[in-house]
Amino acid sequence: MLYEDNFVALDDSALTVKRYYFPFFTSKTVRFDQIQKVEFWPASVWHGRFRVMGFRDYETWFAWDASRPVREGVFVVILTNAWFRMGFSVENCDQAKQILHDKQLLTTP
């Protein structure tokens, strides 16, 4: 395991977003080869800062995080061959950003 907290797990081959599905708060795992890119959006009203869970724009589904309003920012996963995007937050942004950068997935919007 490269990184794990209460909201996400990153290993050598996949990203697991915890508390993704409503109403049971089960996880969603996506292999890195299914990810086109991951964007980091600084916290703002326009980028889902107050979106605790659910759709931001009918395109990006955010996993549950009641503390998202006080976090540094959010990550948005753009999948290959999918119409929707996955949004999530982490407890340690710098560490998660470094791992995603090392995997050549992280971009800035």
N, CA, C and O of each residue as an XYZ file, in Angstrom:
436
protein
N       0.849     -1.175      0.000
C       0.000      0.000      0.000
C       0.894      1.237      0.000
O       1.745      1.404      0.873
N       0.687      2.090     -0.982
C       1.480      3.312     -1.085
C       0.948      4.420     -0.180
O       1.715      5.203      0.381
N      -0.395      4.475     -0.044
C      -1.033      5.502      0.773
C      -2.427      5.011      1.143
O      -3.119      4.398      0.330
N      -2.826      5.288      2.379
C      -4.194      4.961      2.796
C      -4.609      5.885      3.920
O      -3.835      6.163      4.836
N      -5.847      6.357      3.838
C      -6.448      7.120      4.923
C      -7.921      6.738      4.993
O      -8.315      5.706      4.448
N      -8.731      7.540      5.645
C     -10.154      7.219      5.802
C     -10.962      7.364      4.514
O     -12.115      6.935      4.465
N     -10.377      7.964      3.463
C     -11.142      8.280      2.263
C     -10.647      7.609      0.996
O     -11.405      7.452      0.039
N      -9.380      7.212      0.979
C      -8.807      6.656     -0.246
C      -7.682      5.684      0.104
O      -7.063      5.772      1.165
N      -7.439      4.760     -0.816
C      -6.281      3.872     -0.722
C      -5.622      3.828     -2.099
O      -6.300      3.691     -3.118
N      -4.310      3.944     -2.119
C      -3.532      3.879     -3.360
C      -2.514      2.752     -3.212
O      -1.697      2.755     -2.292
N      -2.575      1.787     -4.133
C      -1.550      0.750     -4.141
C      -0.820      0.801     -5.475
O      -0.957      1.777     -6.212
N      -0.058     -0.216     -5.794
C       0.748     -0.191     -7.019
C      -0.077     -0.170     -8.296
O       0.406      0.294     -9.329
N      -1.322     -0.666     -8.248
C      -2.089     -0.808     -9.485
C      -3.463     -0.158     -9.497
O      -4.110     -0.115    -10.544
N      -3.926      0.349     -8.355
C      -5.306      0.839     -8.322
C      -5.507      1.938     -7.282
O      -4.708      2.135     -6.366
N      -6.614      2.636     -7.478
C      -7.103      3.670     -6.571
C      -8.432      3.177     -6.025
O      -9.311      2.787     -6.795
N      -8.588      3.188     -4.728
C      -9.854      2.817     -4.107
C     -10.405      4.027     -3.379
O      -9.770      4.555     -2.466
N     -11.583      4.464     -3.782
C     -12.254      5.578     -3.124
C     -13.247      4.979     -2.142
O     -14.171      4.266     -2.532
N     -13.048      5.273     -0.882
C     -13.907      4.740      0.172
C     -15.155      5.597      0.326
O     -15.147      6.786      0.009
N     -16.223      4.986      0.813
C     -17.505      5.673      1.044
C     -18.013      6.337     -0.235
O     -18.515      7.461     -0.215
N     -17.871      5.627     -1.328
C     -18.229      6.187     -2.633
C     -19.715      6.042     -2.945
O     -20.361      6.999     -3.373
N     -20.249      4.853     -2.734
C     -21.639      4.579     -3.130
C     -22.614      4.928     -2.021
O     -22.373      4.634     -0.851
N     -23.707      5.552     -2.396
C     -24.793      5.898     -1.489
C     -25.913      4.884     -1.676
O     -26.168      4.524     -2.825
N     -26.588      4.403     -0.674
C     -26.562      4.802      0.732
C     -25.691      3.923      1.626
O     -25.654      4.146      2.836
N     -24.998      2.945      1.081
C     -24.273      1.989      1.915
C     -22.815      2.354      2.158
O     -22.132      1.685      2.933
N     -22.335      3.394      1.514
C     -20.972      3.898      1.704
C     -19.916      2.833      1.413
O     -18.920      2.722      2.128
N     -20.142      2.059      0.369
C     -19.159      1.071     -0.043
C     -18.118      1.732     -0.954
O     -18.311      2.846     -1.441
N     -17.029      1.024     -1.165
C     -15.896      1.565     -1.916
C     -16.007      1.302     -3.410
O     -16.753      0.427     -3.850
N     -15.251      2.077     -4.182
C     -15.117      1.865     -5.623
C     -13.629      1.817     -5.936
O     -12.876      2.722     -5.577
N     -13.217      0.746     -6.611
C     -11.815      0.580     -6.985
C     -11.673      0.715     -8.488
O     -12.447      0.138     -9.251
N     -10.675      1.482     -8.907
C     -10.395      1.703    -10.321
C      -8.915      1.428    -10.549
O      -8.065      1.972     -9.844
N      -8.608      0.598    -11.519
C      -7.214      0.345    -11.883
C      -6.626      1.596    -12.535
O      -7.336      2.355    -13.194
N      -5.333      1.800    -12.346
C      -4.679      2.976    -12.923
C      -4.784      3.007    -14.446
O      -4.835      4.086    -15.036
N      -4.815      1.853    -15.082
C      -4.915      1.850    -16.547
C      -6.301      2.244    -17.053
O      -6.492      2.412    -18.257
N      -7.272      2.394    -16.145
C      -8.606      2.873    -16.502
C      -8.749      4.379    -16.288
O      -9.800      4.956    -16.568
N      -7.692      5.003    -15.792
C      -7.718      6.433    -15.478
C      -6.986      7.213    -16.562
O      -5.824      6.945    -16.868
N      -7.689      8.179    -17.132
C      -7.058      9.069    -18.118
C      -6.151     10.062    -17.410
O      -4.998     10.256    -17.796
N      -6.700     10.701    -16.347
C      -5.923     11.648    -15.553
C      -6.647     11.926    -14.244
O      -7.830     11.624    -14.085
N      -5.903     12.507    -13.318
C      -6.459     12.954    -12.045
C      -6.119     14.429    -11.915
O      -4.964     14.827    -12.066
N      -7.127     15.229    -11.635
C      -6.919     16.665    -11.443
C      -7.030     16.995     -9.962
O      -7.832     16.394     -9.247
N      -6.235     17.941     -9.505
C      -6.363     18.471     -8.154
C      -6.946     19.862     -8.258
O      -6.385     20.738     -8.917
N      -8.081     20.059     -7.599
C      -8.734     21.361     -7.604
C      -8.593     21.994     -6.231
O      -9.038     21.404     -5.246
N      -7.988     23.176     -6.127
C      -7.926     23.861     -4.829
C      -9.342     24.091     -4.296
O     -10.284     24.291     -5.064
N      -9.470     24.060     -2.998
C     -10.778     24.209     -2.366
C     -11.424     25.539     -2.727
O     -10.831     26.602     -2.541
N     -12.633     25.466     -3.240
C     -13.422     26.666     -3.518
C     -14.881     26.250     -3.669
O     -15.193     25.069     -3.818
N     -15.750     27.223     -3.628
C     -17.180     26.950     -3.808
C     -17.422     26.298     -5.164
O     -18.283     25.426     -5.285
N     -16.678     26.706     -6.180
C     -16.883     26.202     -7.536
C     -16.333     24.795     -7.730
O     -16.719     24.104     -8.673
N     -15.439     24.368     -6.849
C     -14.804     23.069     -7.006
C     -15.224     22.058     -5.946
O     -14.433     21.188     -5.581
N     -16.431     22.152     -5.455
C     -16.977     21.138     -4.571
C     -16.604     21.237     -3.109
O     -16.749     20.267     -2.365
N     -16.129     22.389     -2.687
C     -15.718     22.538     -1.289
C     -16.838     22.160     -0.318
O     -16.575     21.517      0.699
N     -18.045     22.537     -0.604
C     -19.156     22.264      0.308
C     -19.997     21.075     -0.133
O     -21.091     20.859      0.389
N     -19.501     20.316     -1.074
C     -20.183     19.110     -1.544
C     -19.742     17.957     -0.643
O     -18.680     17.375     -0.864
N     -20.536     17.626      0.355
C     -20.196     16.554      1.283
C     -20.272     15.202      0.584
O     -19.441     14.327      0.827
N     -21.259     15.032     -0.276
C     -21.400     13.817     -1.082
C     -22.370     14.099     -2.209
O     -23.284     14.910     -2.060
N     -22.177     13.439     -3.330
C     -23.122     13.535     -4.432
C     -22.567     14.285     -5.621
O     -21.385     14.624     -5.677
N     -23.467     14.539     -6.585
C     -23.067     15.214     -7.814
C     -22.778     16.688     -7.585
O     -23.519     17.378     -6.885
N     -21.701     17.155     -8.179
C     -21.377     18.577     -8.185
C     -22.028     19.235     -9.395
O     -22.590     20.325     -9.292
N     -21.949     18.566    -10.540
C     -22.384     19.154    -11.795
C     -23.034     18.123    -12.718
O     -23.033     18.299    -13.936
N     -23.581     17.065    -12.157
C     -24.176     15.951    -12.908
C     -23.147     15.228    -13.765
O     -23.500     14.460    -14.660
N     -21.884     15.476    -13.487
C     -20.807     14.802    -14.185
C     -19.781     14.262    -13.179
O     -19.133     13.245    -13.428
N     -19.646     14.949    -12.050
C     -18.665     14.570    -11.044
C     -19.369     14.129     -9.764
O     -20.047     14.927     -9.118
N     -19.207     12.858     -9.399
C     -19.786     12.323     -8.175
C     -18.728     12.358     -7.083
O     -17.650     11.785     -7.239
N     -19.034     13.025     -5.986
C     -18.117     13.109     -4.863
C     -18.447     12.068     -3.808
O     -19.596     11.932     -3.389
N     -17.420     11.328     -3.380
C     -17.560     10.385     -2.280
C     -17.788     11.159     -0.986
O     -17.471     12.345     -0.904
N     -18.330     10.495      0.011
C     -18.670     11.135      1.276
C     -17.437     11.623      2.014
O     -16.458     10.890      2.157
N     -17.489     12.873      2.488
C     -16.479     13.447      3.374
C     -17.092     14.665      4.044
O     -17.181     15.736      3.443
N     -17.514     14.497      5.295
C     -18.149     15.589      6.028
C     -17.172     16.722      6.338
O     -17.598     17.836      6.646
N     -15.878     16.454      6.262
C     -14.870     17.477      6.556
C     -14.323     18.148      5.302
O     -13.369     18.920      5.390
N     -14.898     17.873      4.148
C     -14.384     18.459      2.907
C     -14.318     19.991      2.949
O     -13.380     20.559      2.390
N     -15.267     20.684      3.585
C     -15.177     22.158      3.588
C     -13.892     22.716      4.197
O     -13.543     23.861      3.913
N     -13.184     21.960      5.012
C     -11.961     22.473      5.629
C     -10.700     21.870      5.009
O      -9.596     22.134      5.485
N     -10.845     21.080      3.976
C      -9.692     20.438      3.338
C      -9.030     21.386      2.332
O      -9.629     22.367      1.890
N      -7.795     21.070      1.988
C      -7.001     21.891      1.071
C      -7.576     21.909     -0.339
O      -7.477     22.916     -1.040
N      -8.174     20.802     -0.753
C      -8.732     20.710     -2.099
C      -9.339     19.345     -2.340
O      -9.450     18.526     -1.427
N      -9.730     19.113     -3.579
C     -10.341     17.841     -3.959
C      -9.623     17.273     -5.186
O      -9.048     18.008     -5.988
N      -9.673     15.977     -5.305
C      -9.139     15.280     -6.465
C     -10.308     14.836     -7.327
O     -11.340     14.408     -6.811
N     -10.149     14.939     -8.627
C     -11.179     14.511     -9.568
C     -10.531     13.552    -10.566
O      -9.557     13.892    -11.237
N     -11.094     12.352    -10.646
C     -10.572     11.311    -11.530
C     -11.362     11.331    -12.830
O     -12.586     11.204    -12.818
N     -10.667     11.491    -13.949
C     -11.286     11.398    -15.275
C     -10.942     10.007    -15.801
O      -9.780      9.667    -16.025
N     -11.992      9.223    -15.986
C     -11.823      7.841    -16.408
C     -11.799      7.725    -17.924
O     -12.381      8.545    -18.632
N     -11.123      6.704    -18.406
C     -11.139      6.390    -19.824
C     -12.472      5.705    -20.130
O     -12.880      4.801    -19.401
N     -13.139      6.115    -21.176
C     -14.397      5.492    -21.616
C     -15.498      5.547    -20.565
O     -16.213      4.563    -20.376
N     -15.649      6.672    -19.880
C     -16.743      6.851    -18.917
C     -17.254      8.282    -19.029
O     -16.479      9.201    -19.296
N     -18.540      8.469    -18.830
C     -19.132      9.806    -18.928
C     -19.050     10.566    -17.611
O     -19.228     11.784    -17.592
N     -18.786      9.872    -16.517
C     -18.772     10.509    -15.209
C     -17.346     10.614    -14.683
O     -16.435      9.928    -15.146
N     -17.184     11.492    -13.705
C     -15.897     11.670    -13.029
C     -16.094     11.342    -11.551
O     -17.204     11.433    -11.027
N     -15.016     10.966    -10.896
C     -15.059     10.621     -9.472
C     -14.331     11.695     -8.677
O     -13.178     12.013     -8.967
N     -14.995     12.248     -7.687
C     -14.366     13.233     -6.823
C     -14.138     12.668     -5.434
O     -14.976     11.936     -4.908
N     -13.014     13.005     -4.847
C     -12.722     12.540     -3.490
C     -11.735     13.487     -2.834
O     -11.097     14.303     -3.500
N     -11.618     13.368     -1.534
C     -10.632     14.148     -0.794
C      -9.742     13.179     -0.017
O     -10.056     11.996      0.120
N      -8.645     13.699      0.479
C      -7.695     12.893      1.235
C      -7.297     13.650      2.498
O      -7.547     14.848      2.624
N      -6.679     12.939      3.420
C      -6.218     13.582      4.645
C      -4.840     14.226      4.467
O      -4.531     15.215      5.131
N      -4.020     13.678      3.585
C      -2.684     14.222      3.348
C      -2.527     14.521      1.853
O      -2.108     13.662      1.078
N      -2.866     15.738      1.469
C      -2.837     16.132      0.051
C      -1.449     16.006     -0.562
O      -1.314     15.508     -1.680
N      -0.438     16.438      0.135
C       0.912     16.419     -0.439
C       1.369     15.002     -0.766
O       1.944     14.761     -1.828
N       1.118     14.079      0.132
C       1.536     12.702     -0.100
C       0.754     12.075     -1.257
O       1.341     11.416     -2.115
N      -0.558     12.275     -1.287
C      -1.385     11.734     -2.370
C      -0.995     12.358     -3.712
O      -0.908     11.654     -4.718
N      -0.760     13.667     -3.733
C      -0.346     14.327     -4.978
C       0.980     13.766     -5.485
O       1.145     13.556     -6.687
N       1.913     13.526     -4.590
C       3.216     13.005     -5.002
C       3.082     11.607     -5.612
O       3.714     11.313     -6.626
N       2.276     10.757     -5.010
C       2.089      9.401     -5.548
C       1.422      9.453     -6.911
O       1.856      8.766     -7.836
N       0.376     10.254     -7.051
C      -0.320     10.358     -8.337
C       0.584     11.000     -9.390
O       0.514     10.633    -10.563
N       1.415     11.934     -8.998
C       2.385     12.533     -9.915
C       3.394     11.480    -10.368
O       3.712     11.391    -11.554
N       3.894     10.688     -9.433
C       4.858      9.637     -9.755
C       4.262      8.600    -10.715
O       4.975      8.017    -11.531
N       2.953      8.379    -10.609
C       2.243      7.454    -11.511
C       1.899      8.124    -12.848
O       1.291      7.500    -13.718
N       2.286      9.388    -13.008
C       2.027     10.193    -14.200
C       0.533     10.342    -14.486
O       0.101     10.315    -15.639
N      -0.240     10.497    -13.422
C      -1.687     10.684    -13.551
C      -2.137     12.079    -13.169
O      -3.161     12.548    -13.667
N      -1.407     12.751    -12.306
C      -1.839     14.038    -11.778
C      -1.578     15.166    -12.769
O      -0.477     15.305    -13.303
N      -2.615     15.969    -13.001
C      -2.486     17.182    -13.817
C      -3.161     18.318    -13.068
O      -3.858     18.088    -12.080
N      -2.962     19.513    -13.523
C      -3.678     20.658    -12.968
C      -4.727     21.070    -13.992
O      -4.467     21.056    -15.195
N      -5.923     21.441    -13.509
C      -7.008     21.791    -14.454
C      -6.702     23.029    -15.260
O      -7.514     23.442    -16.088
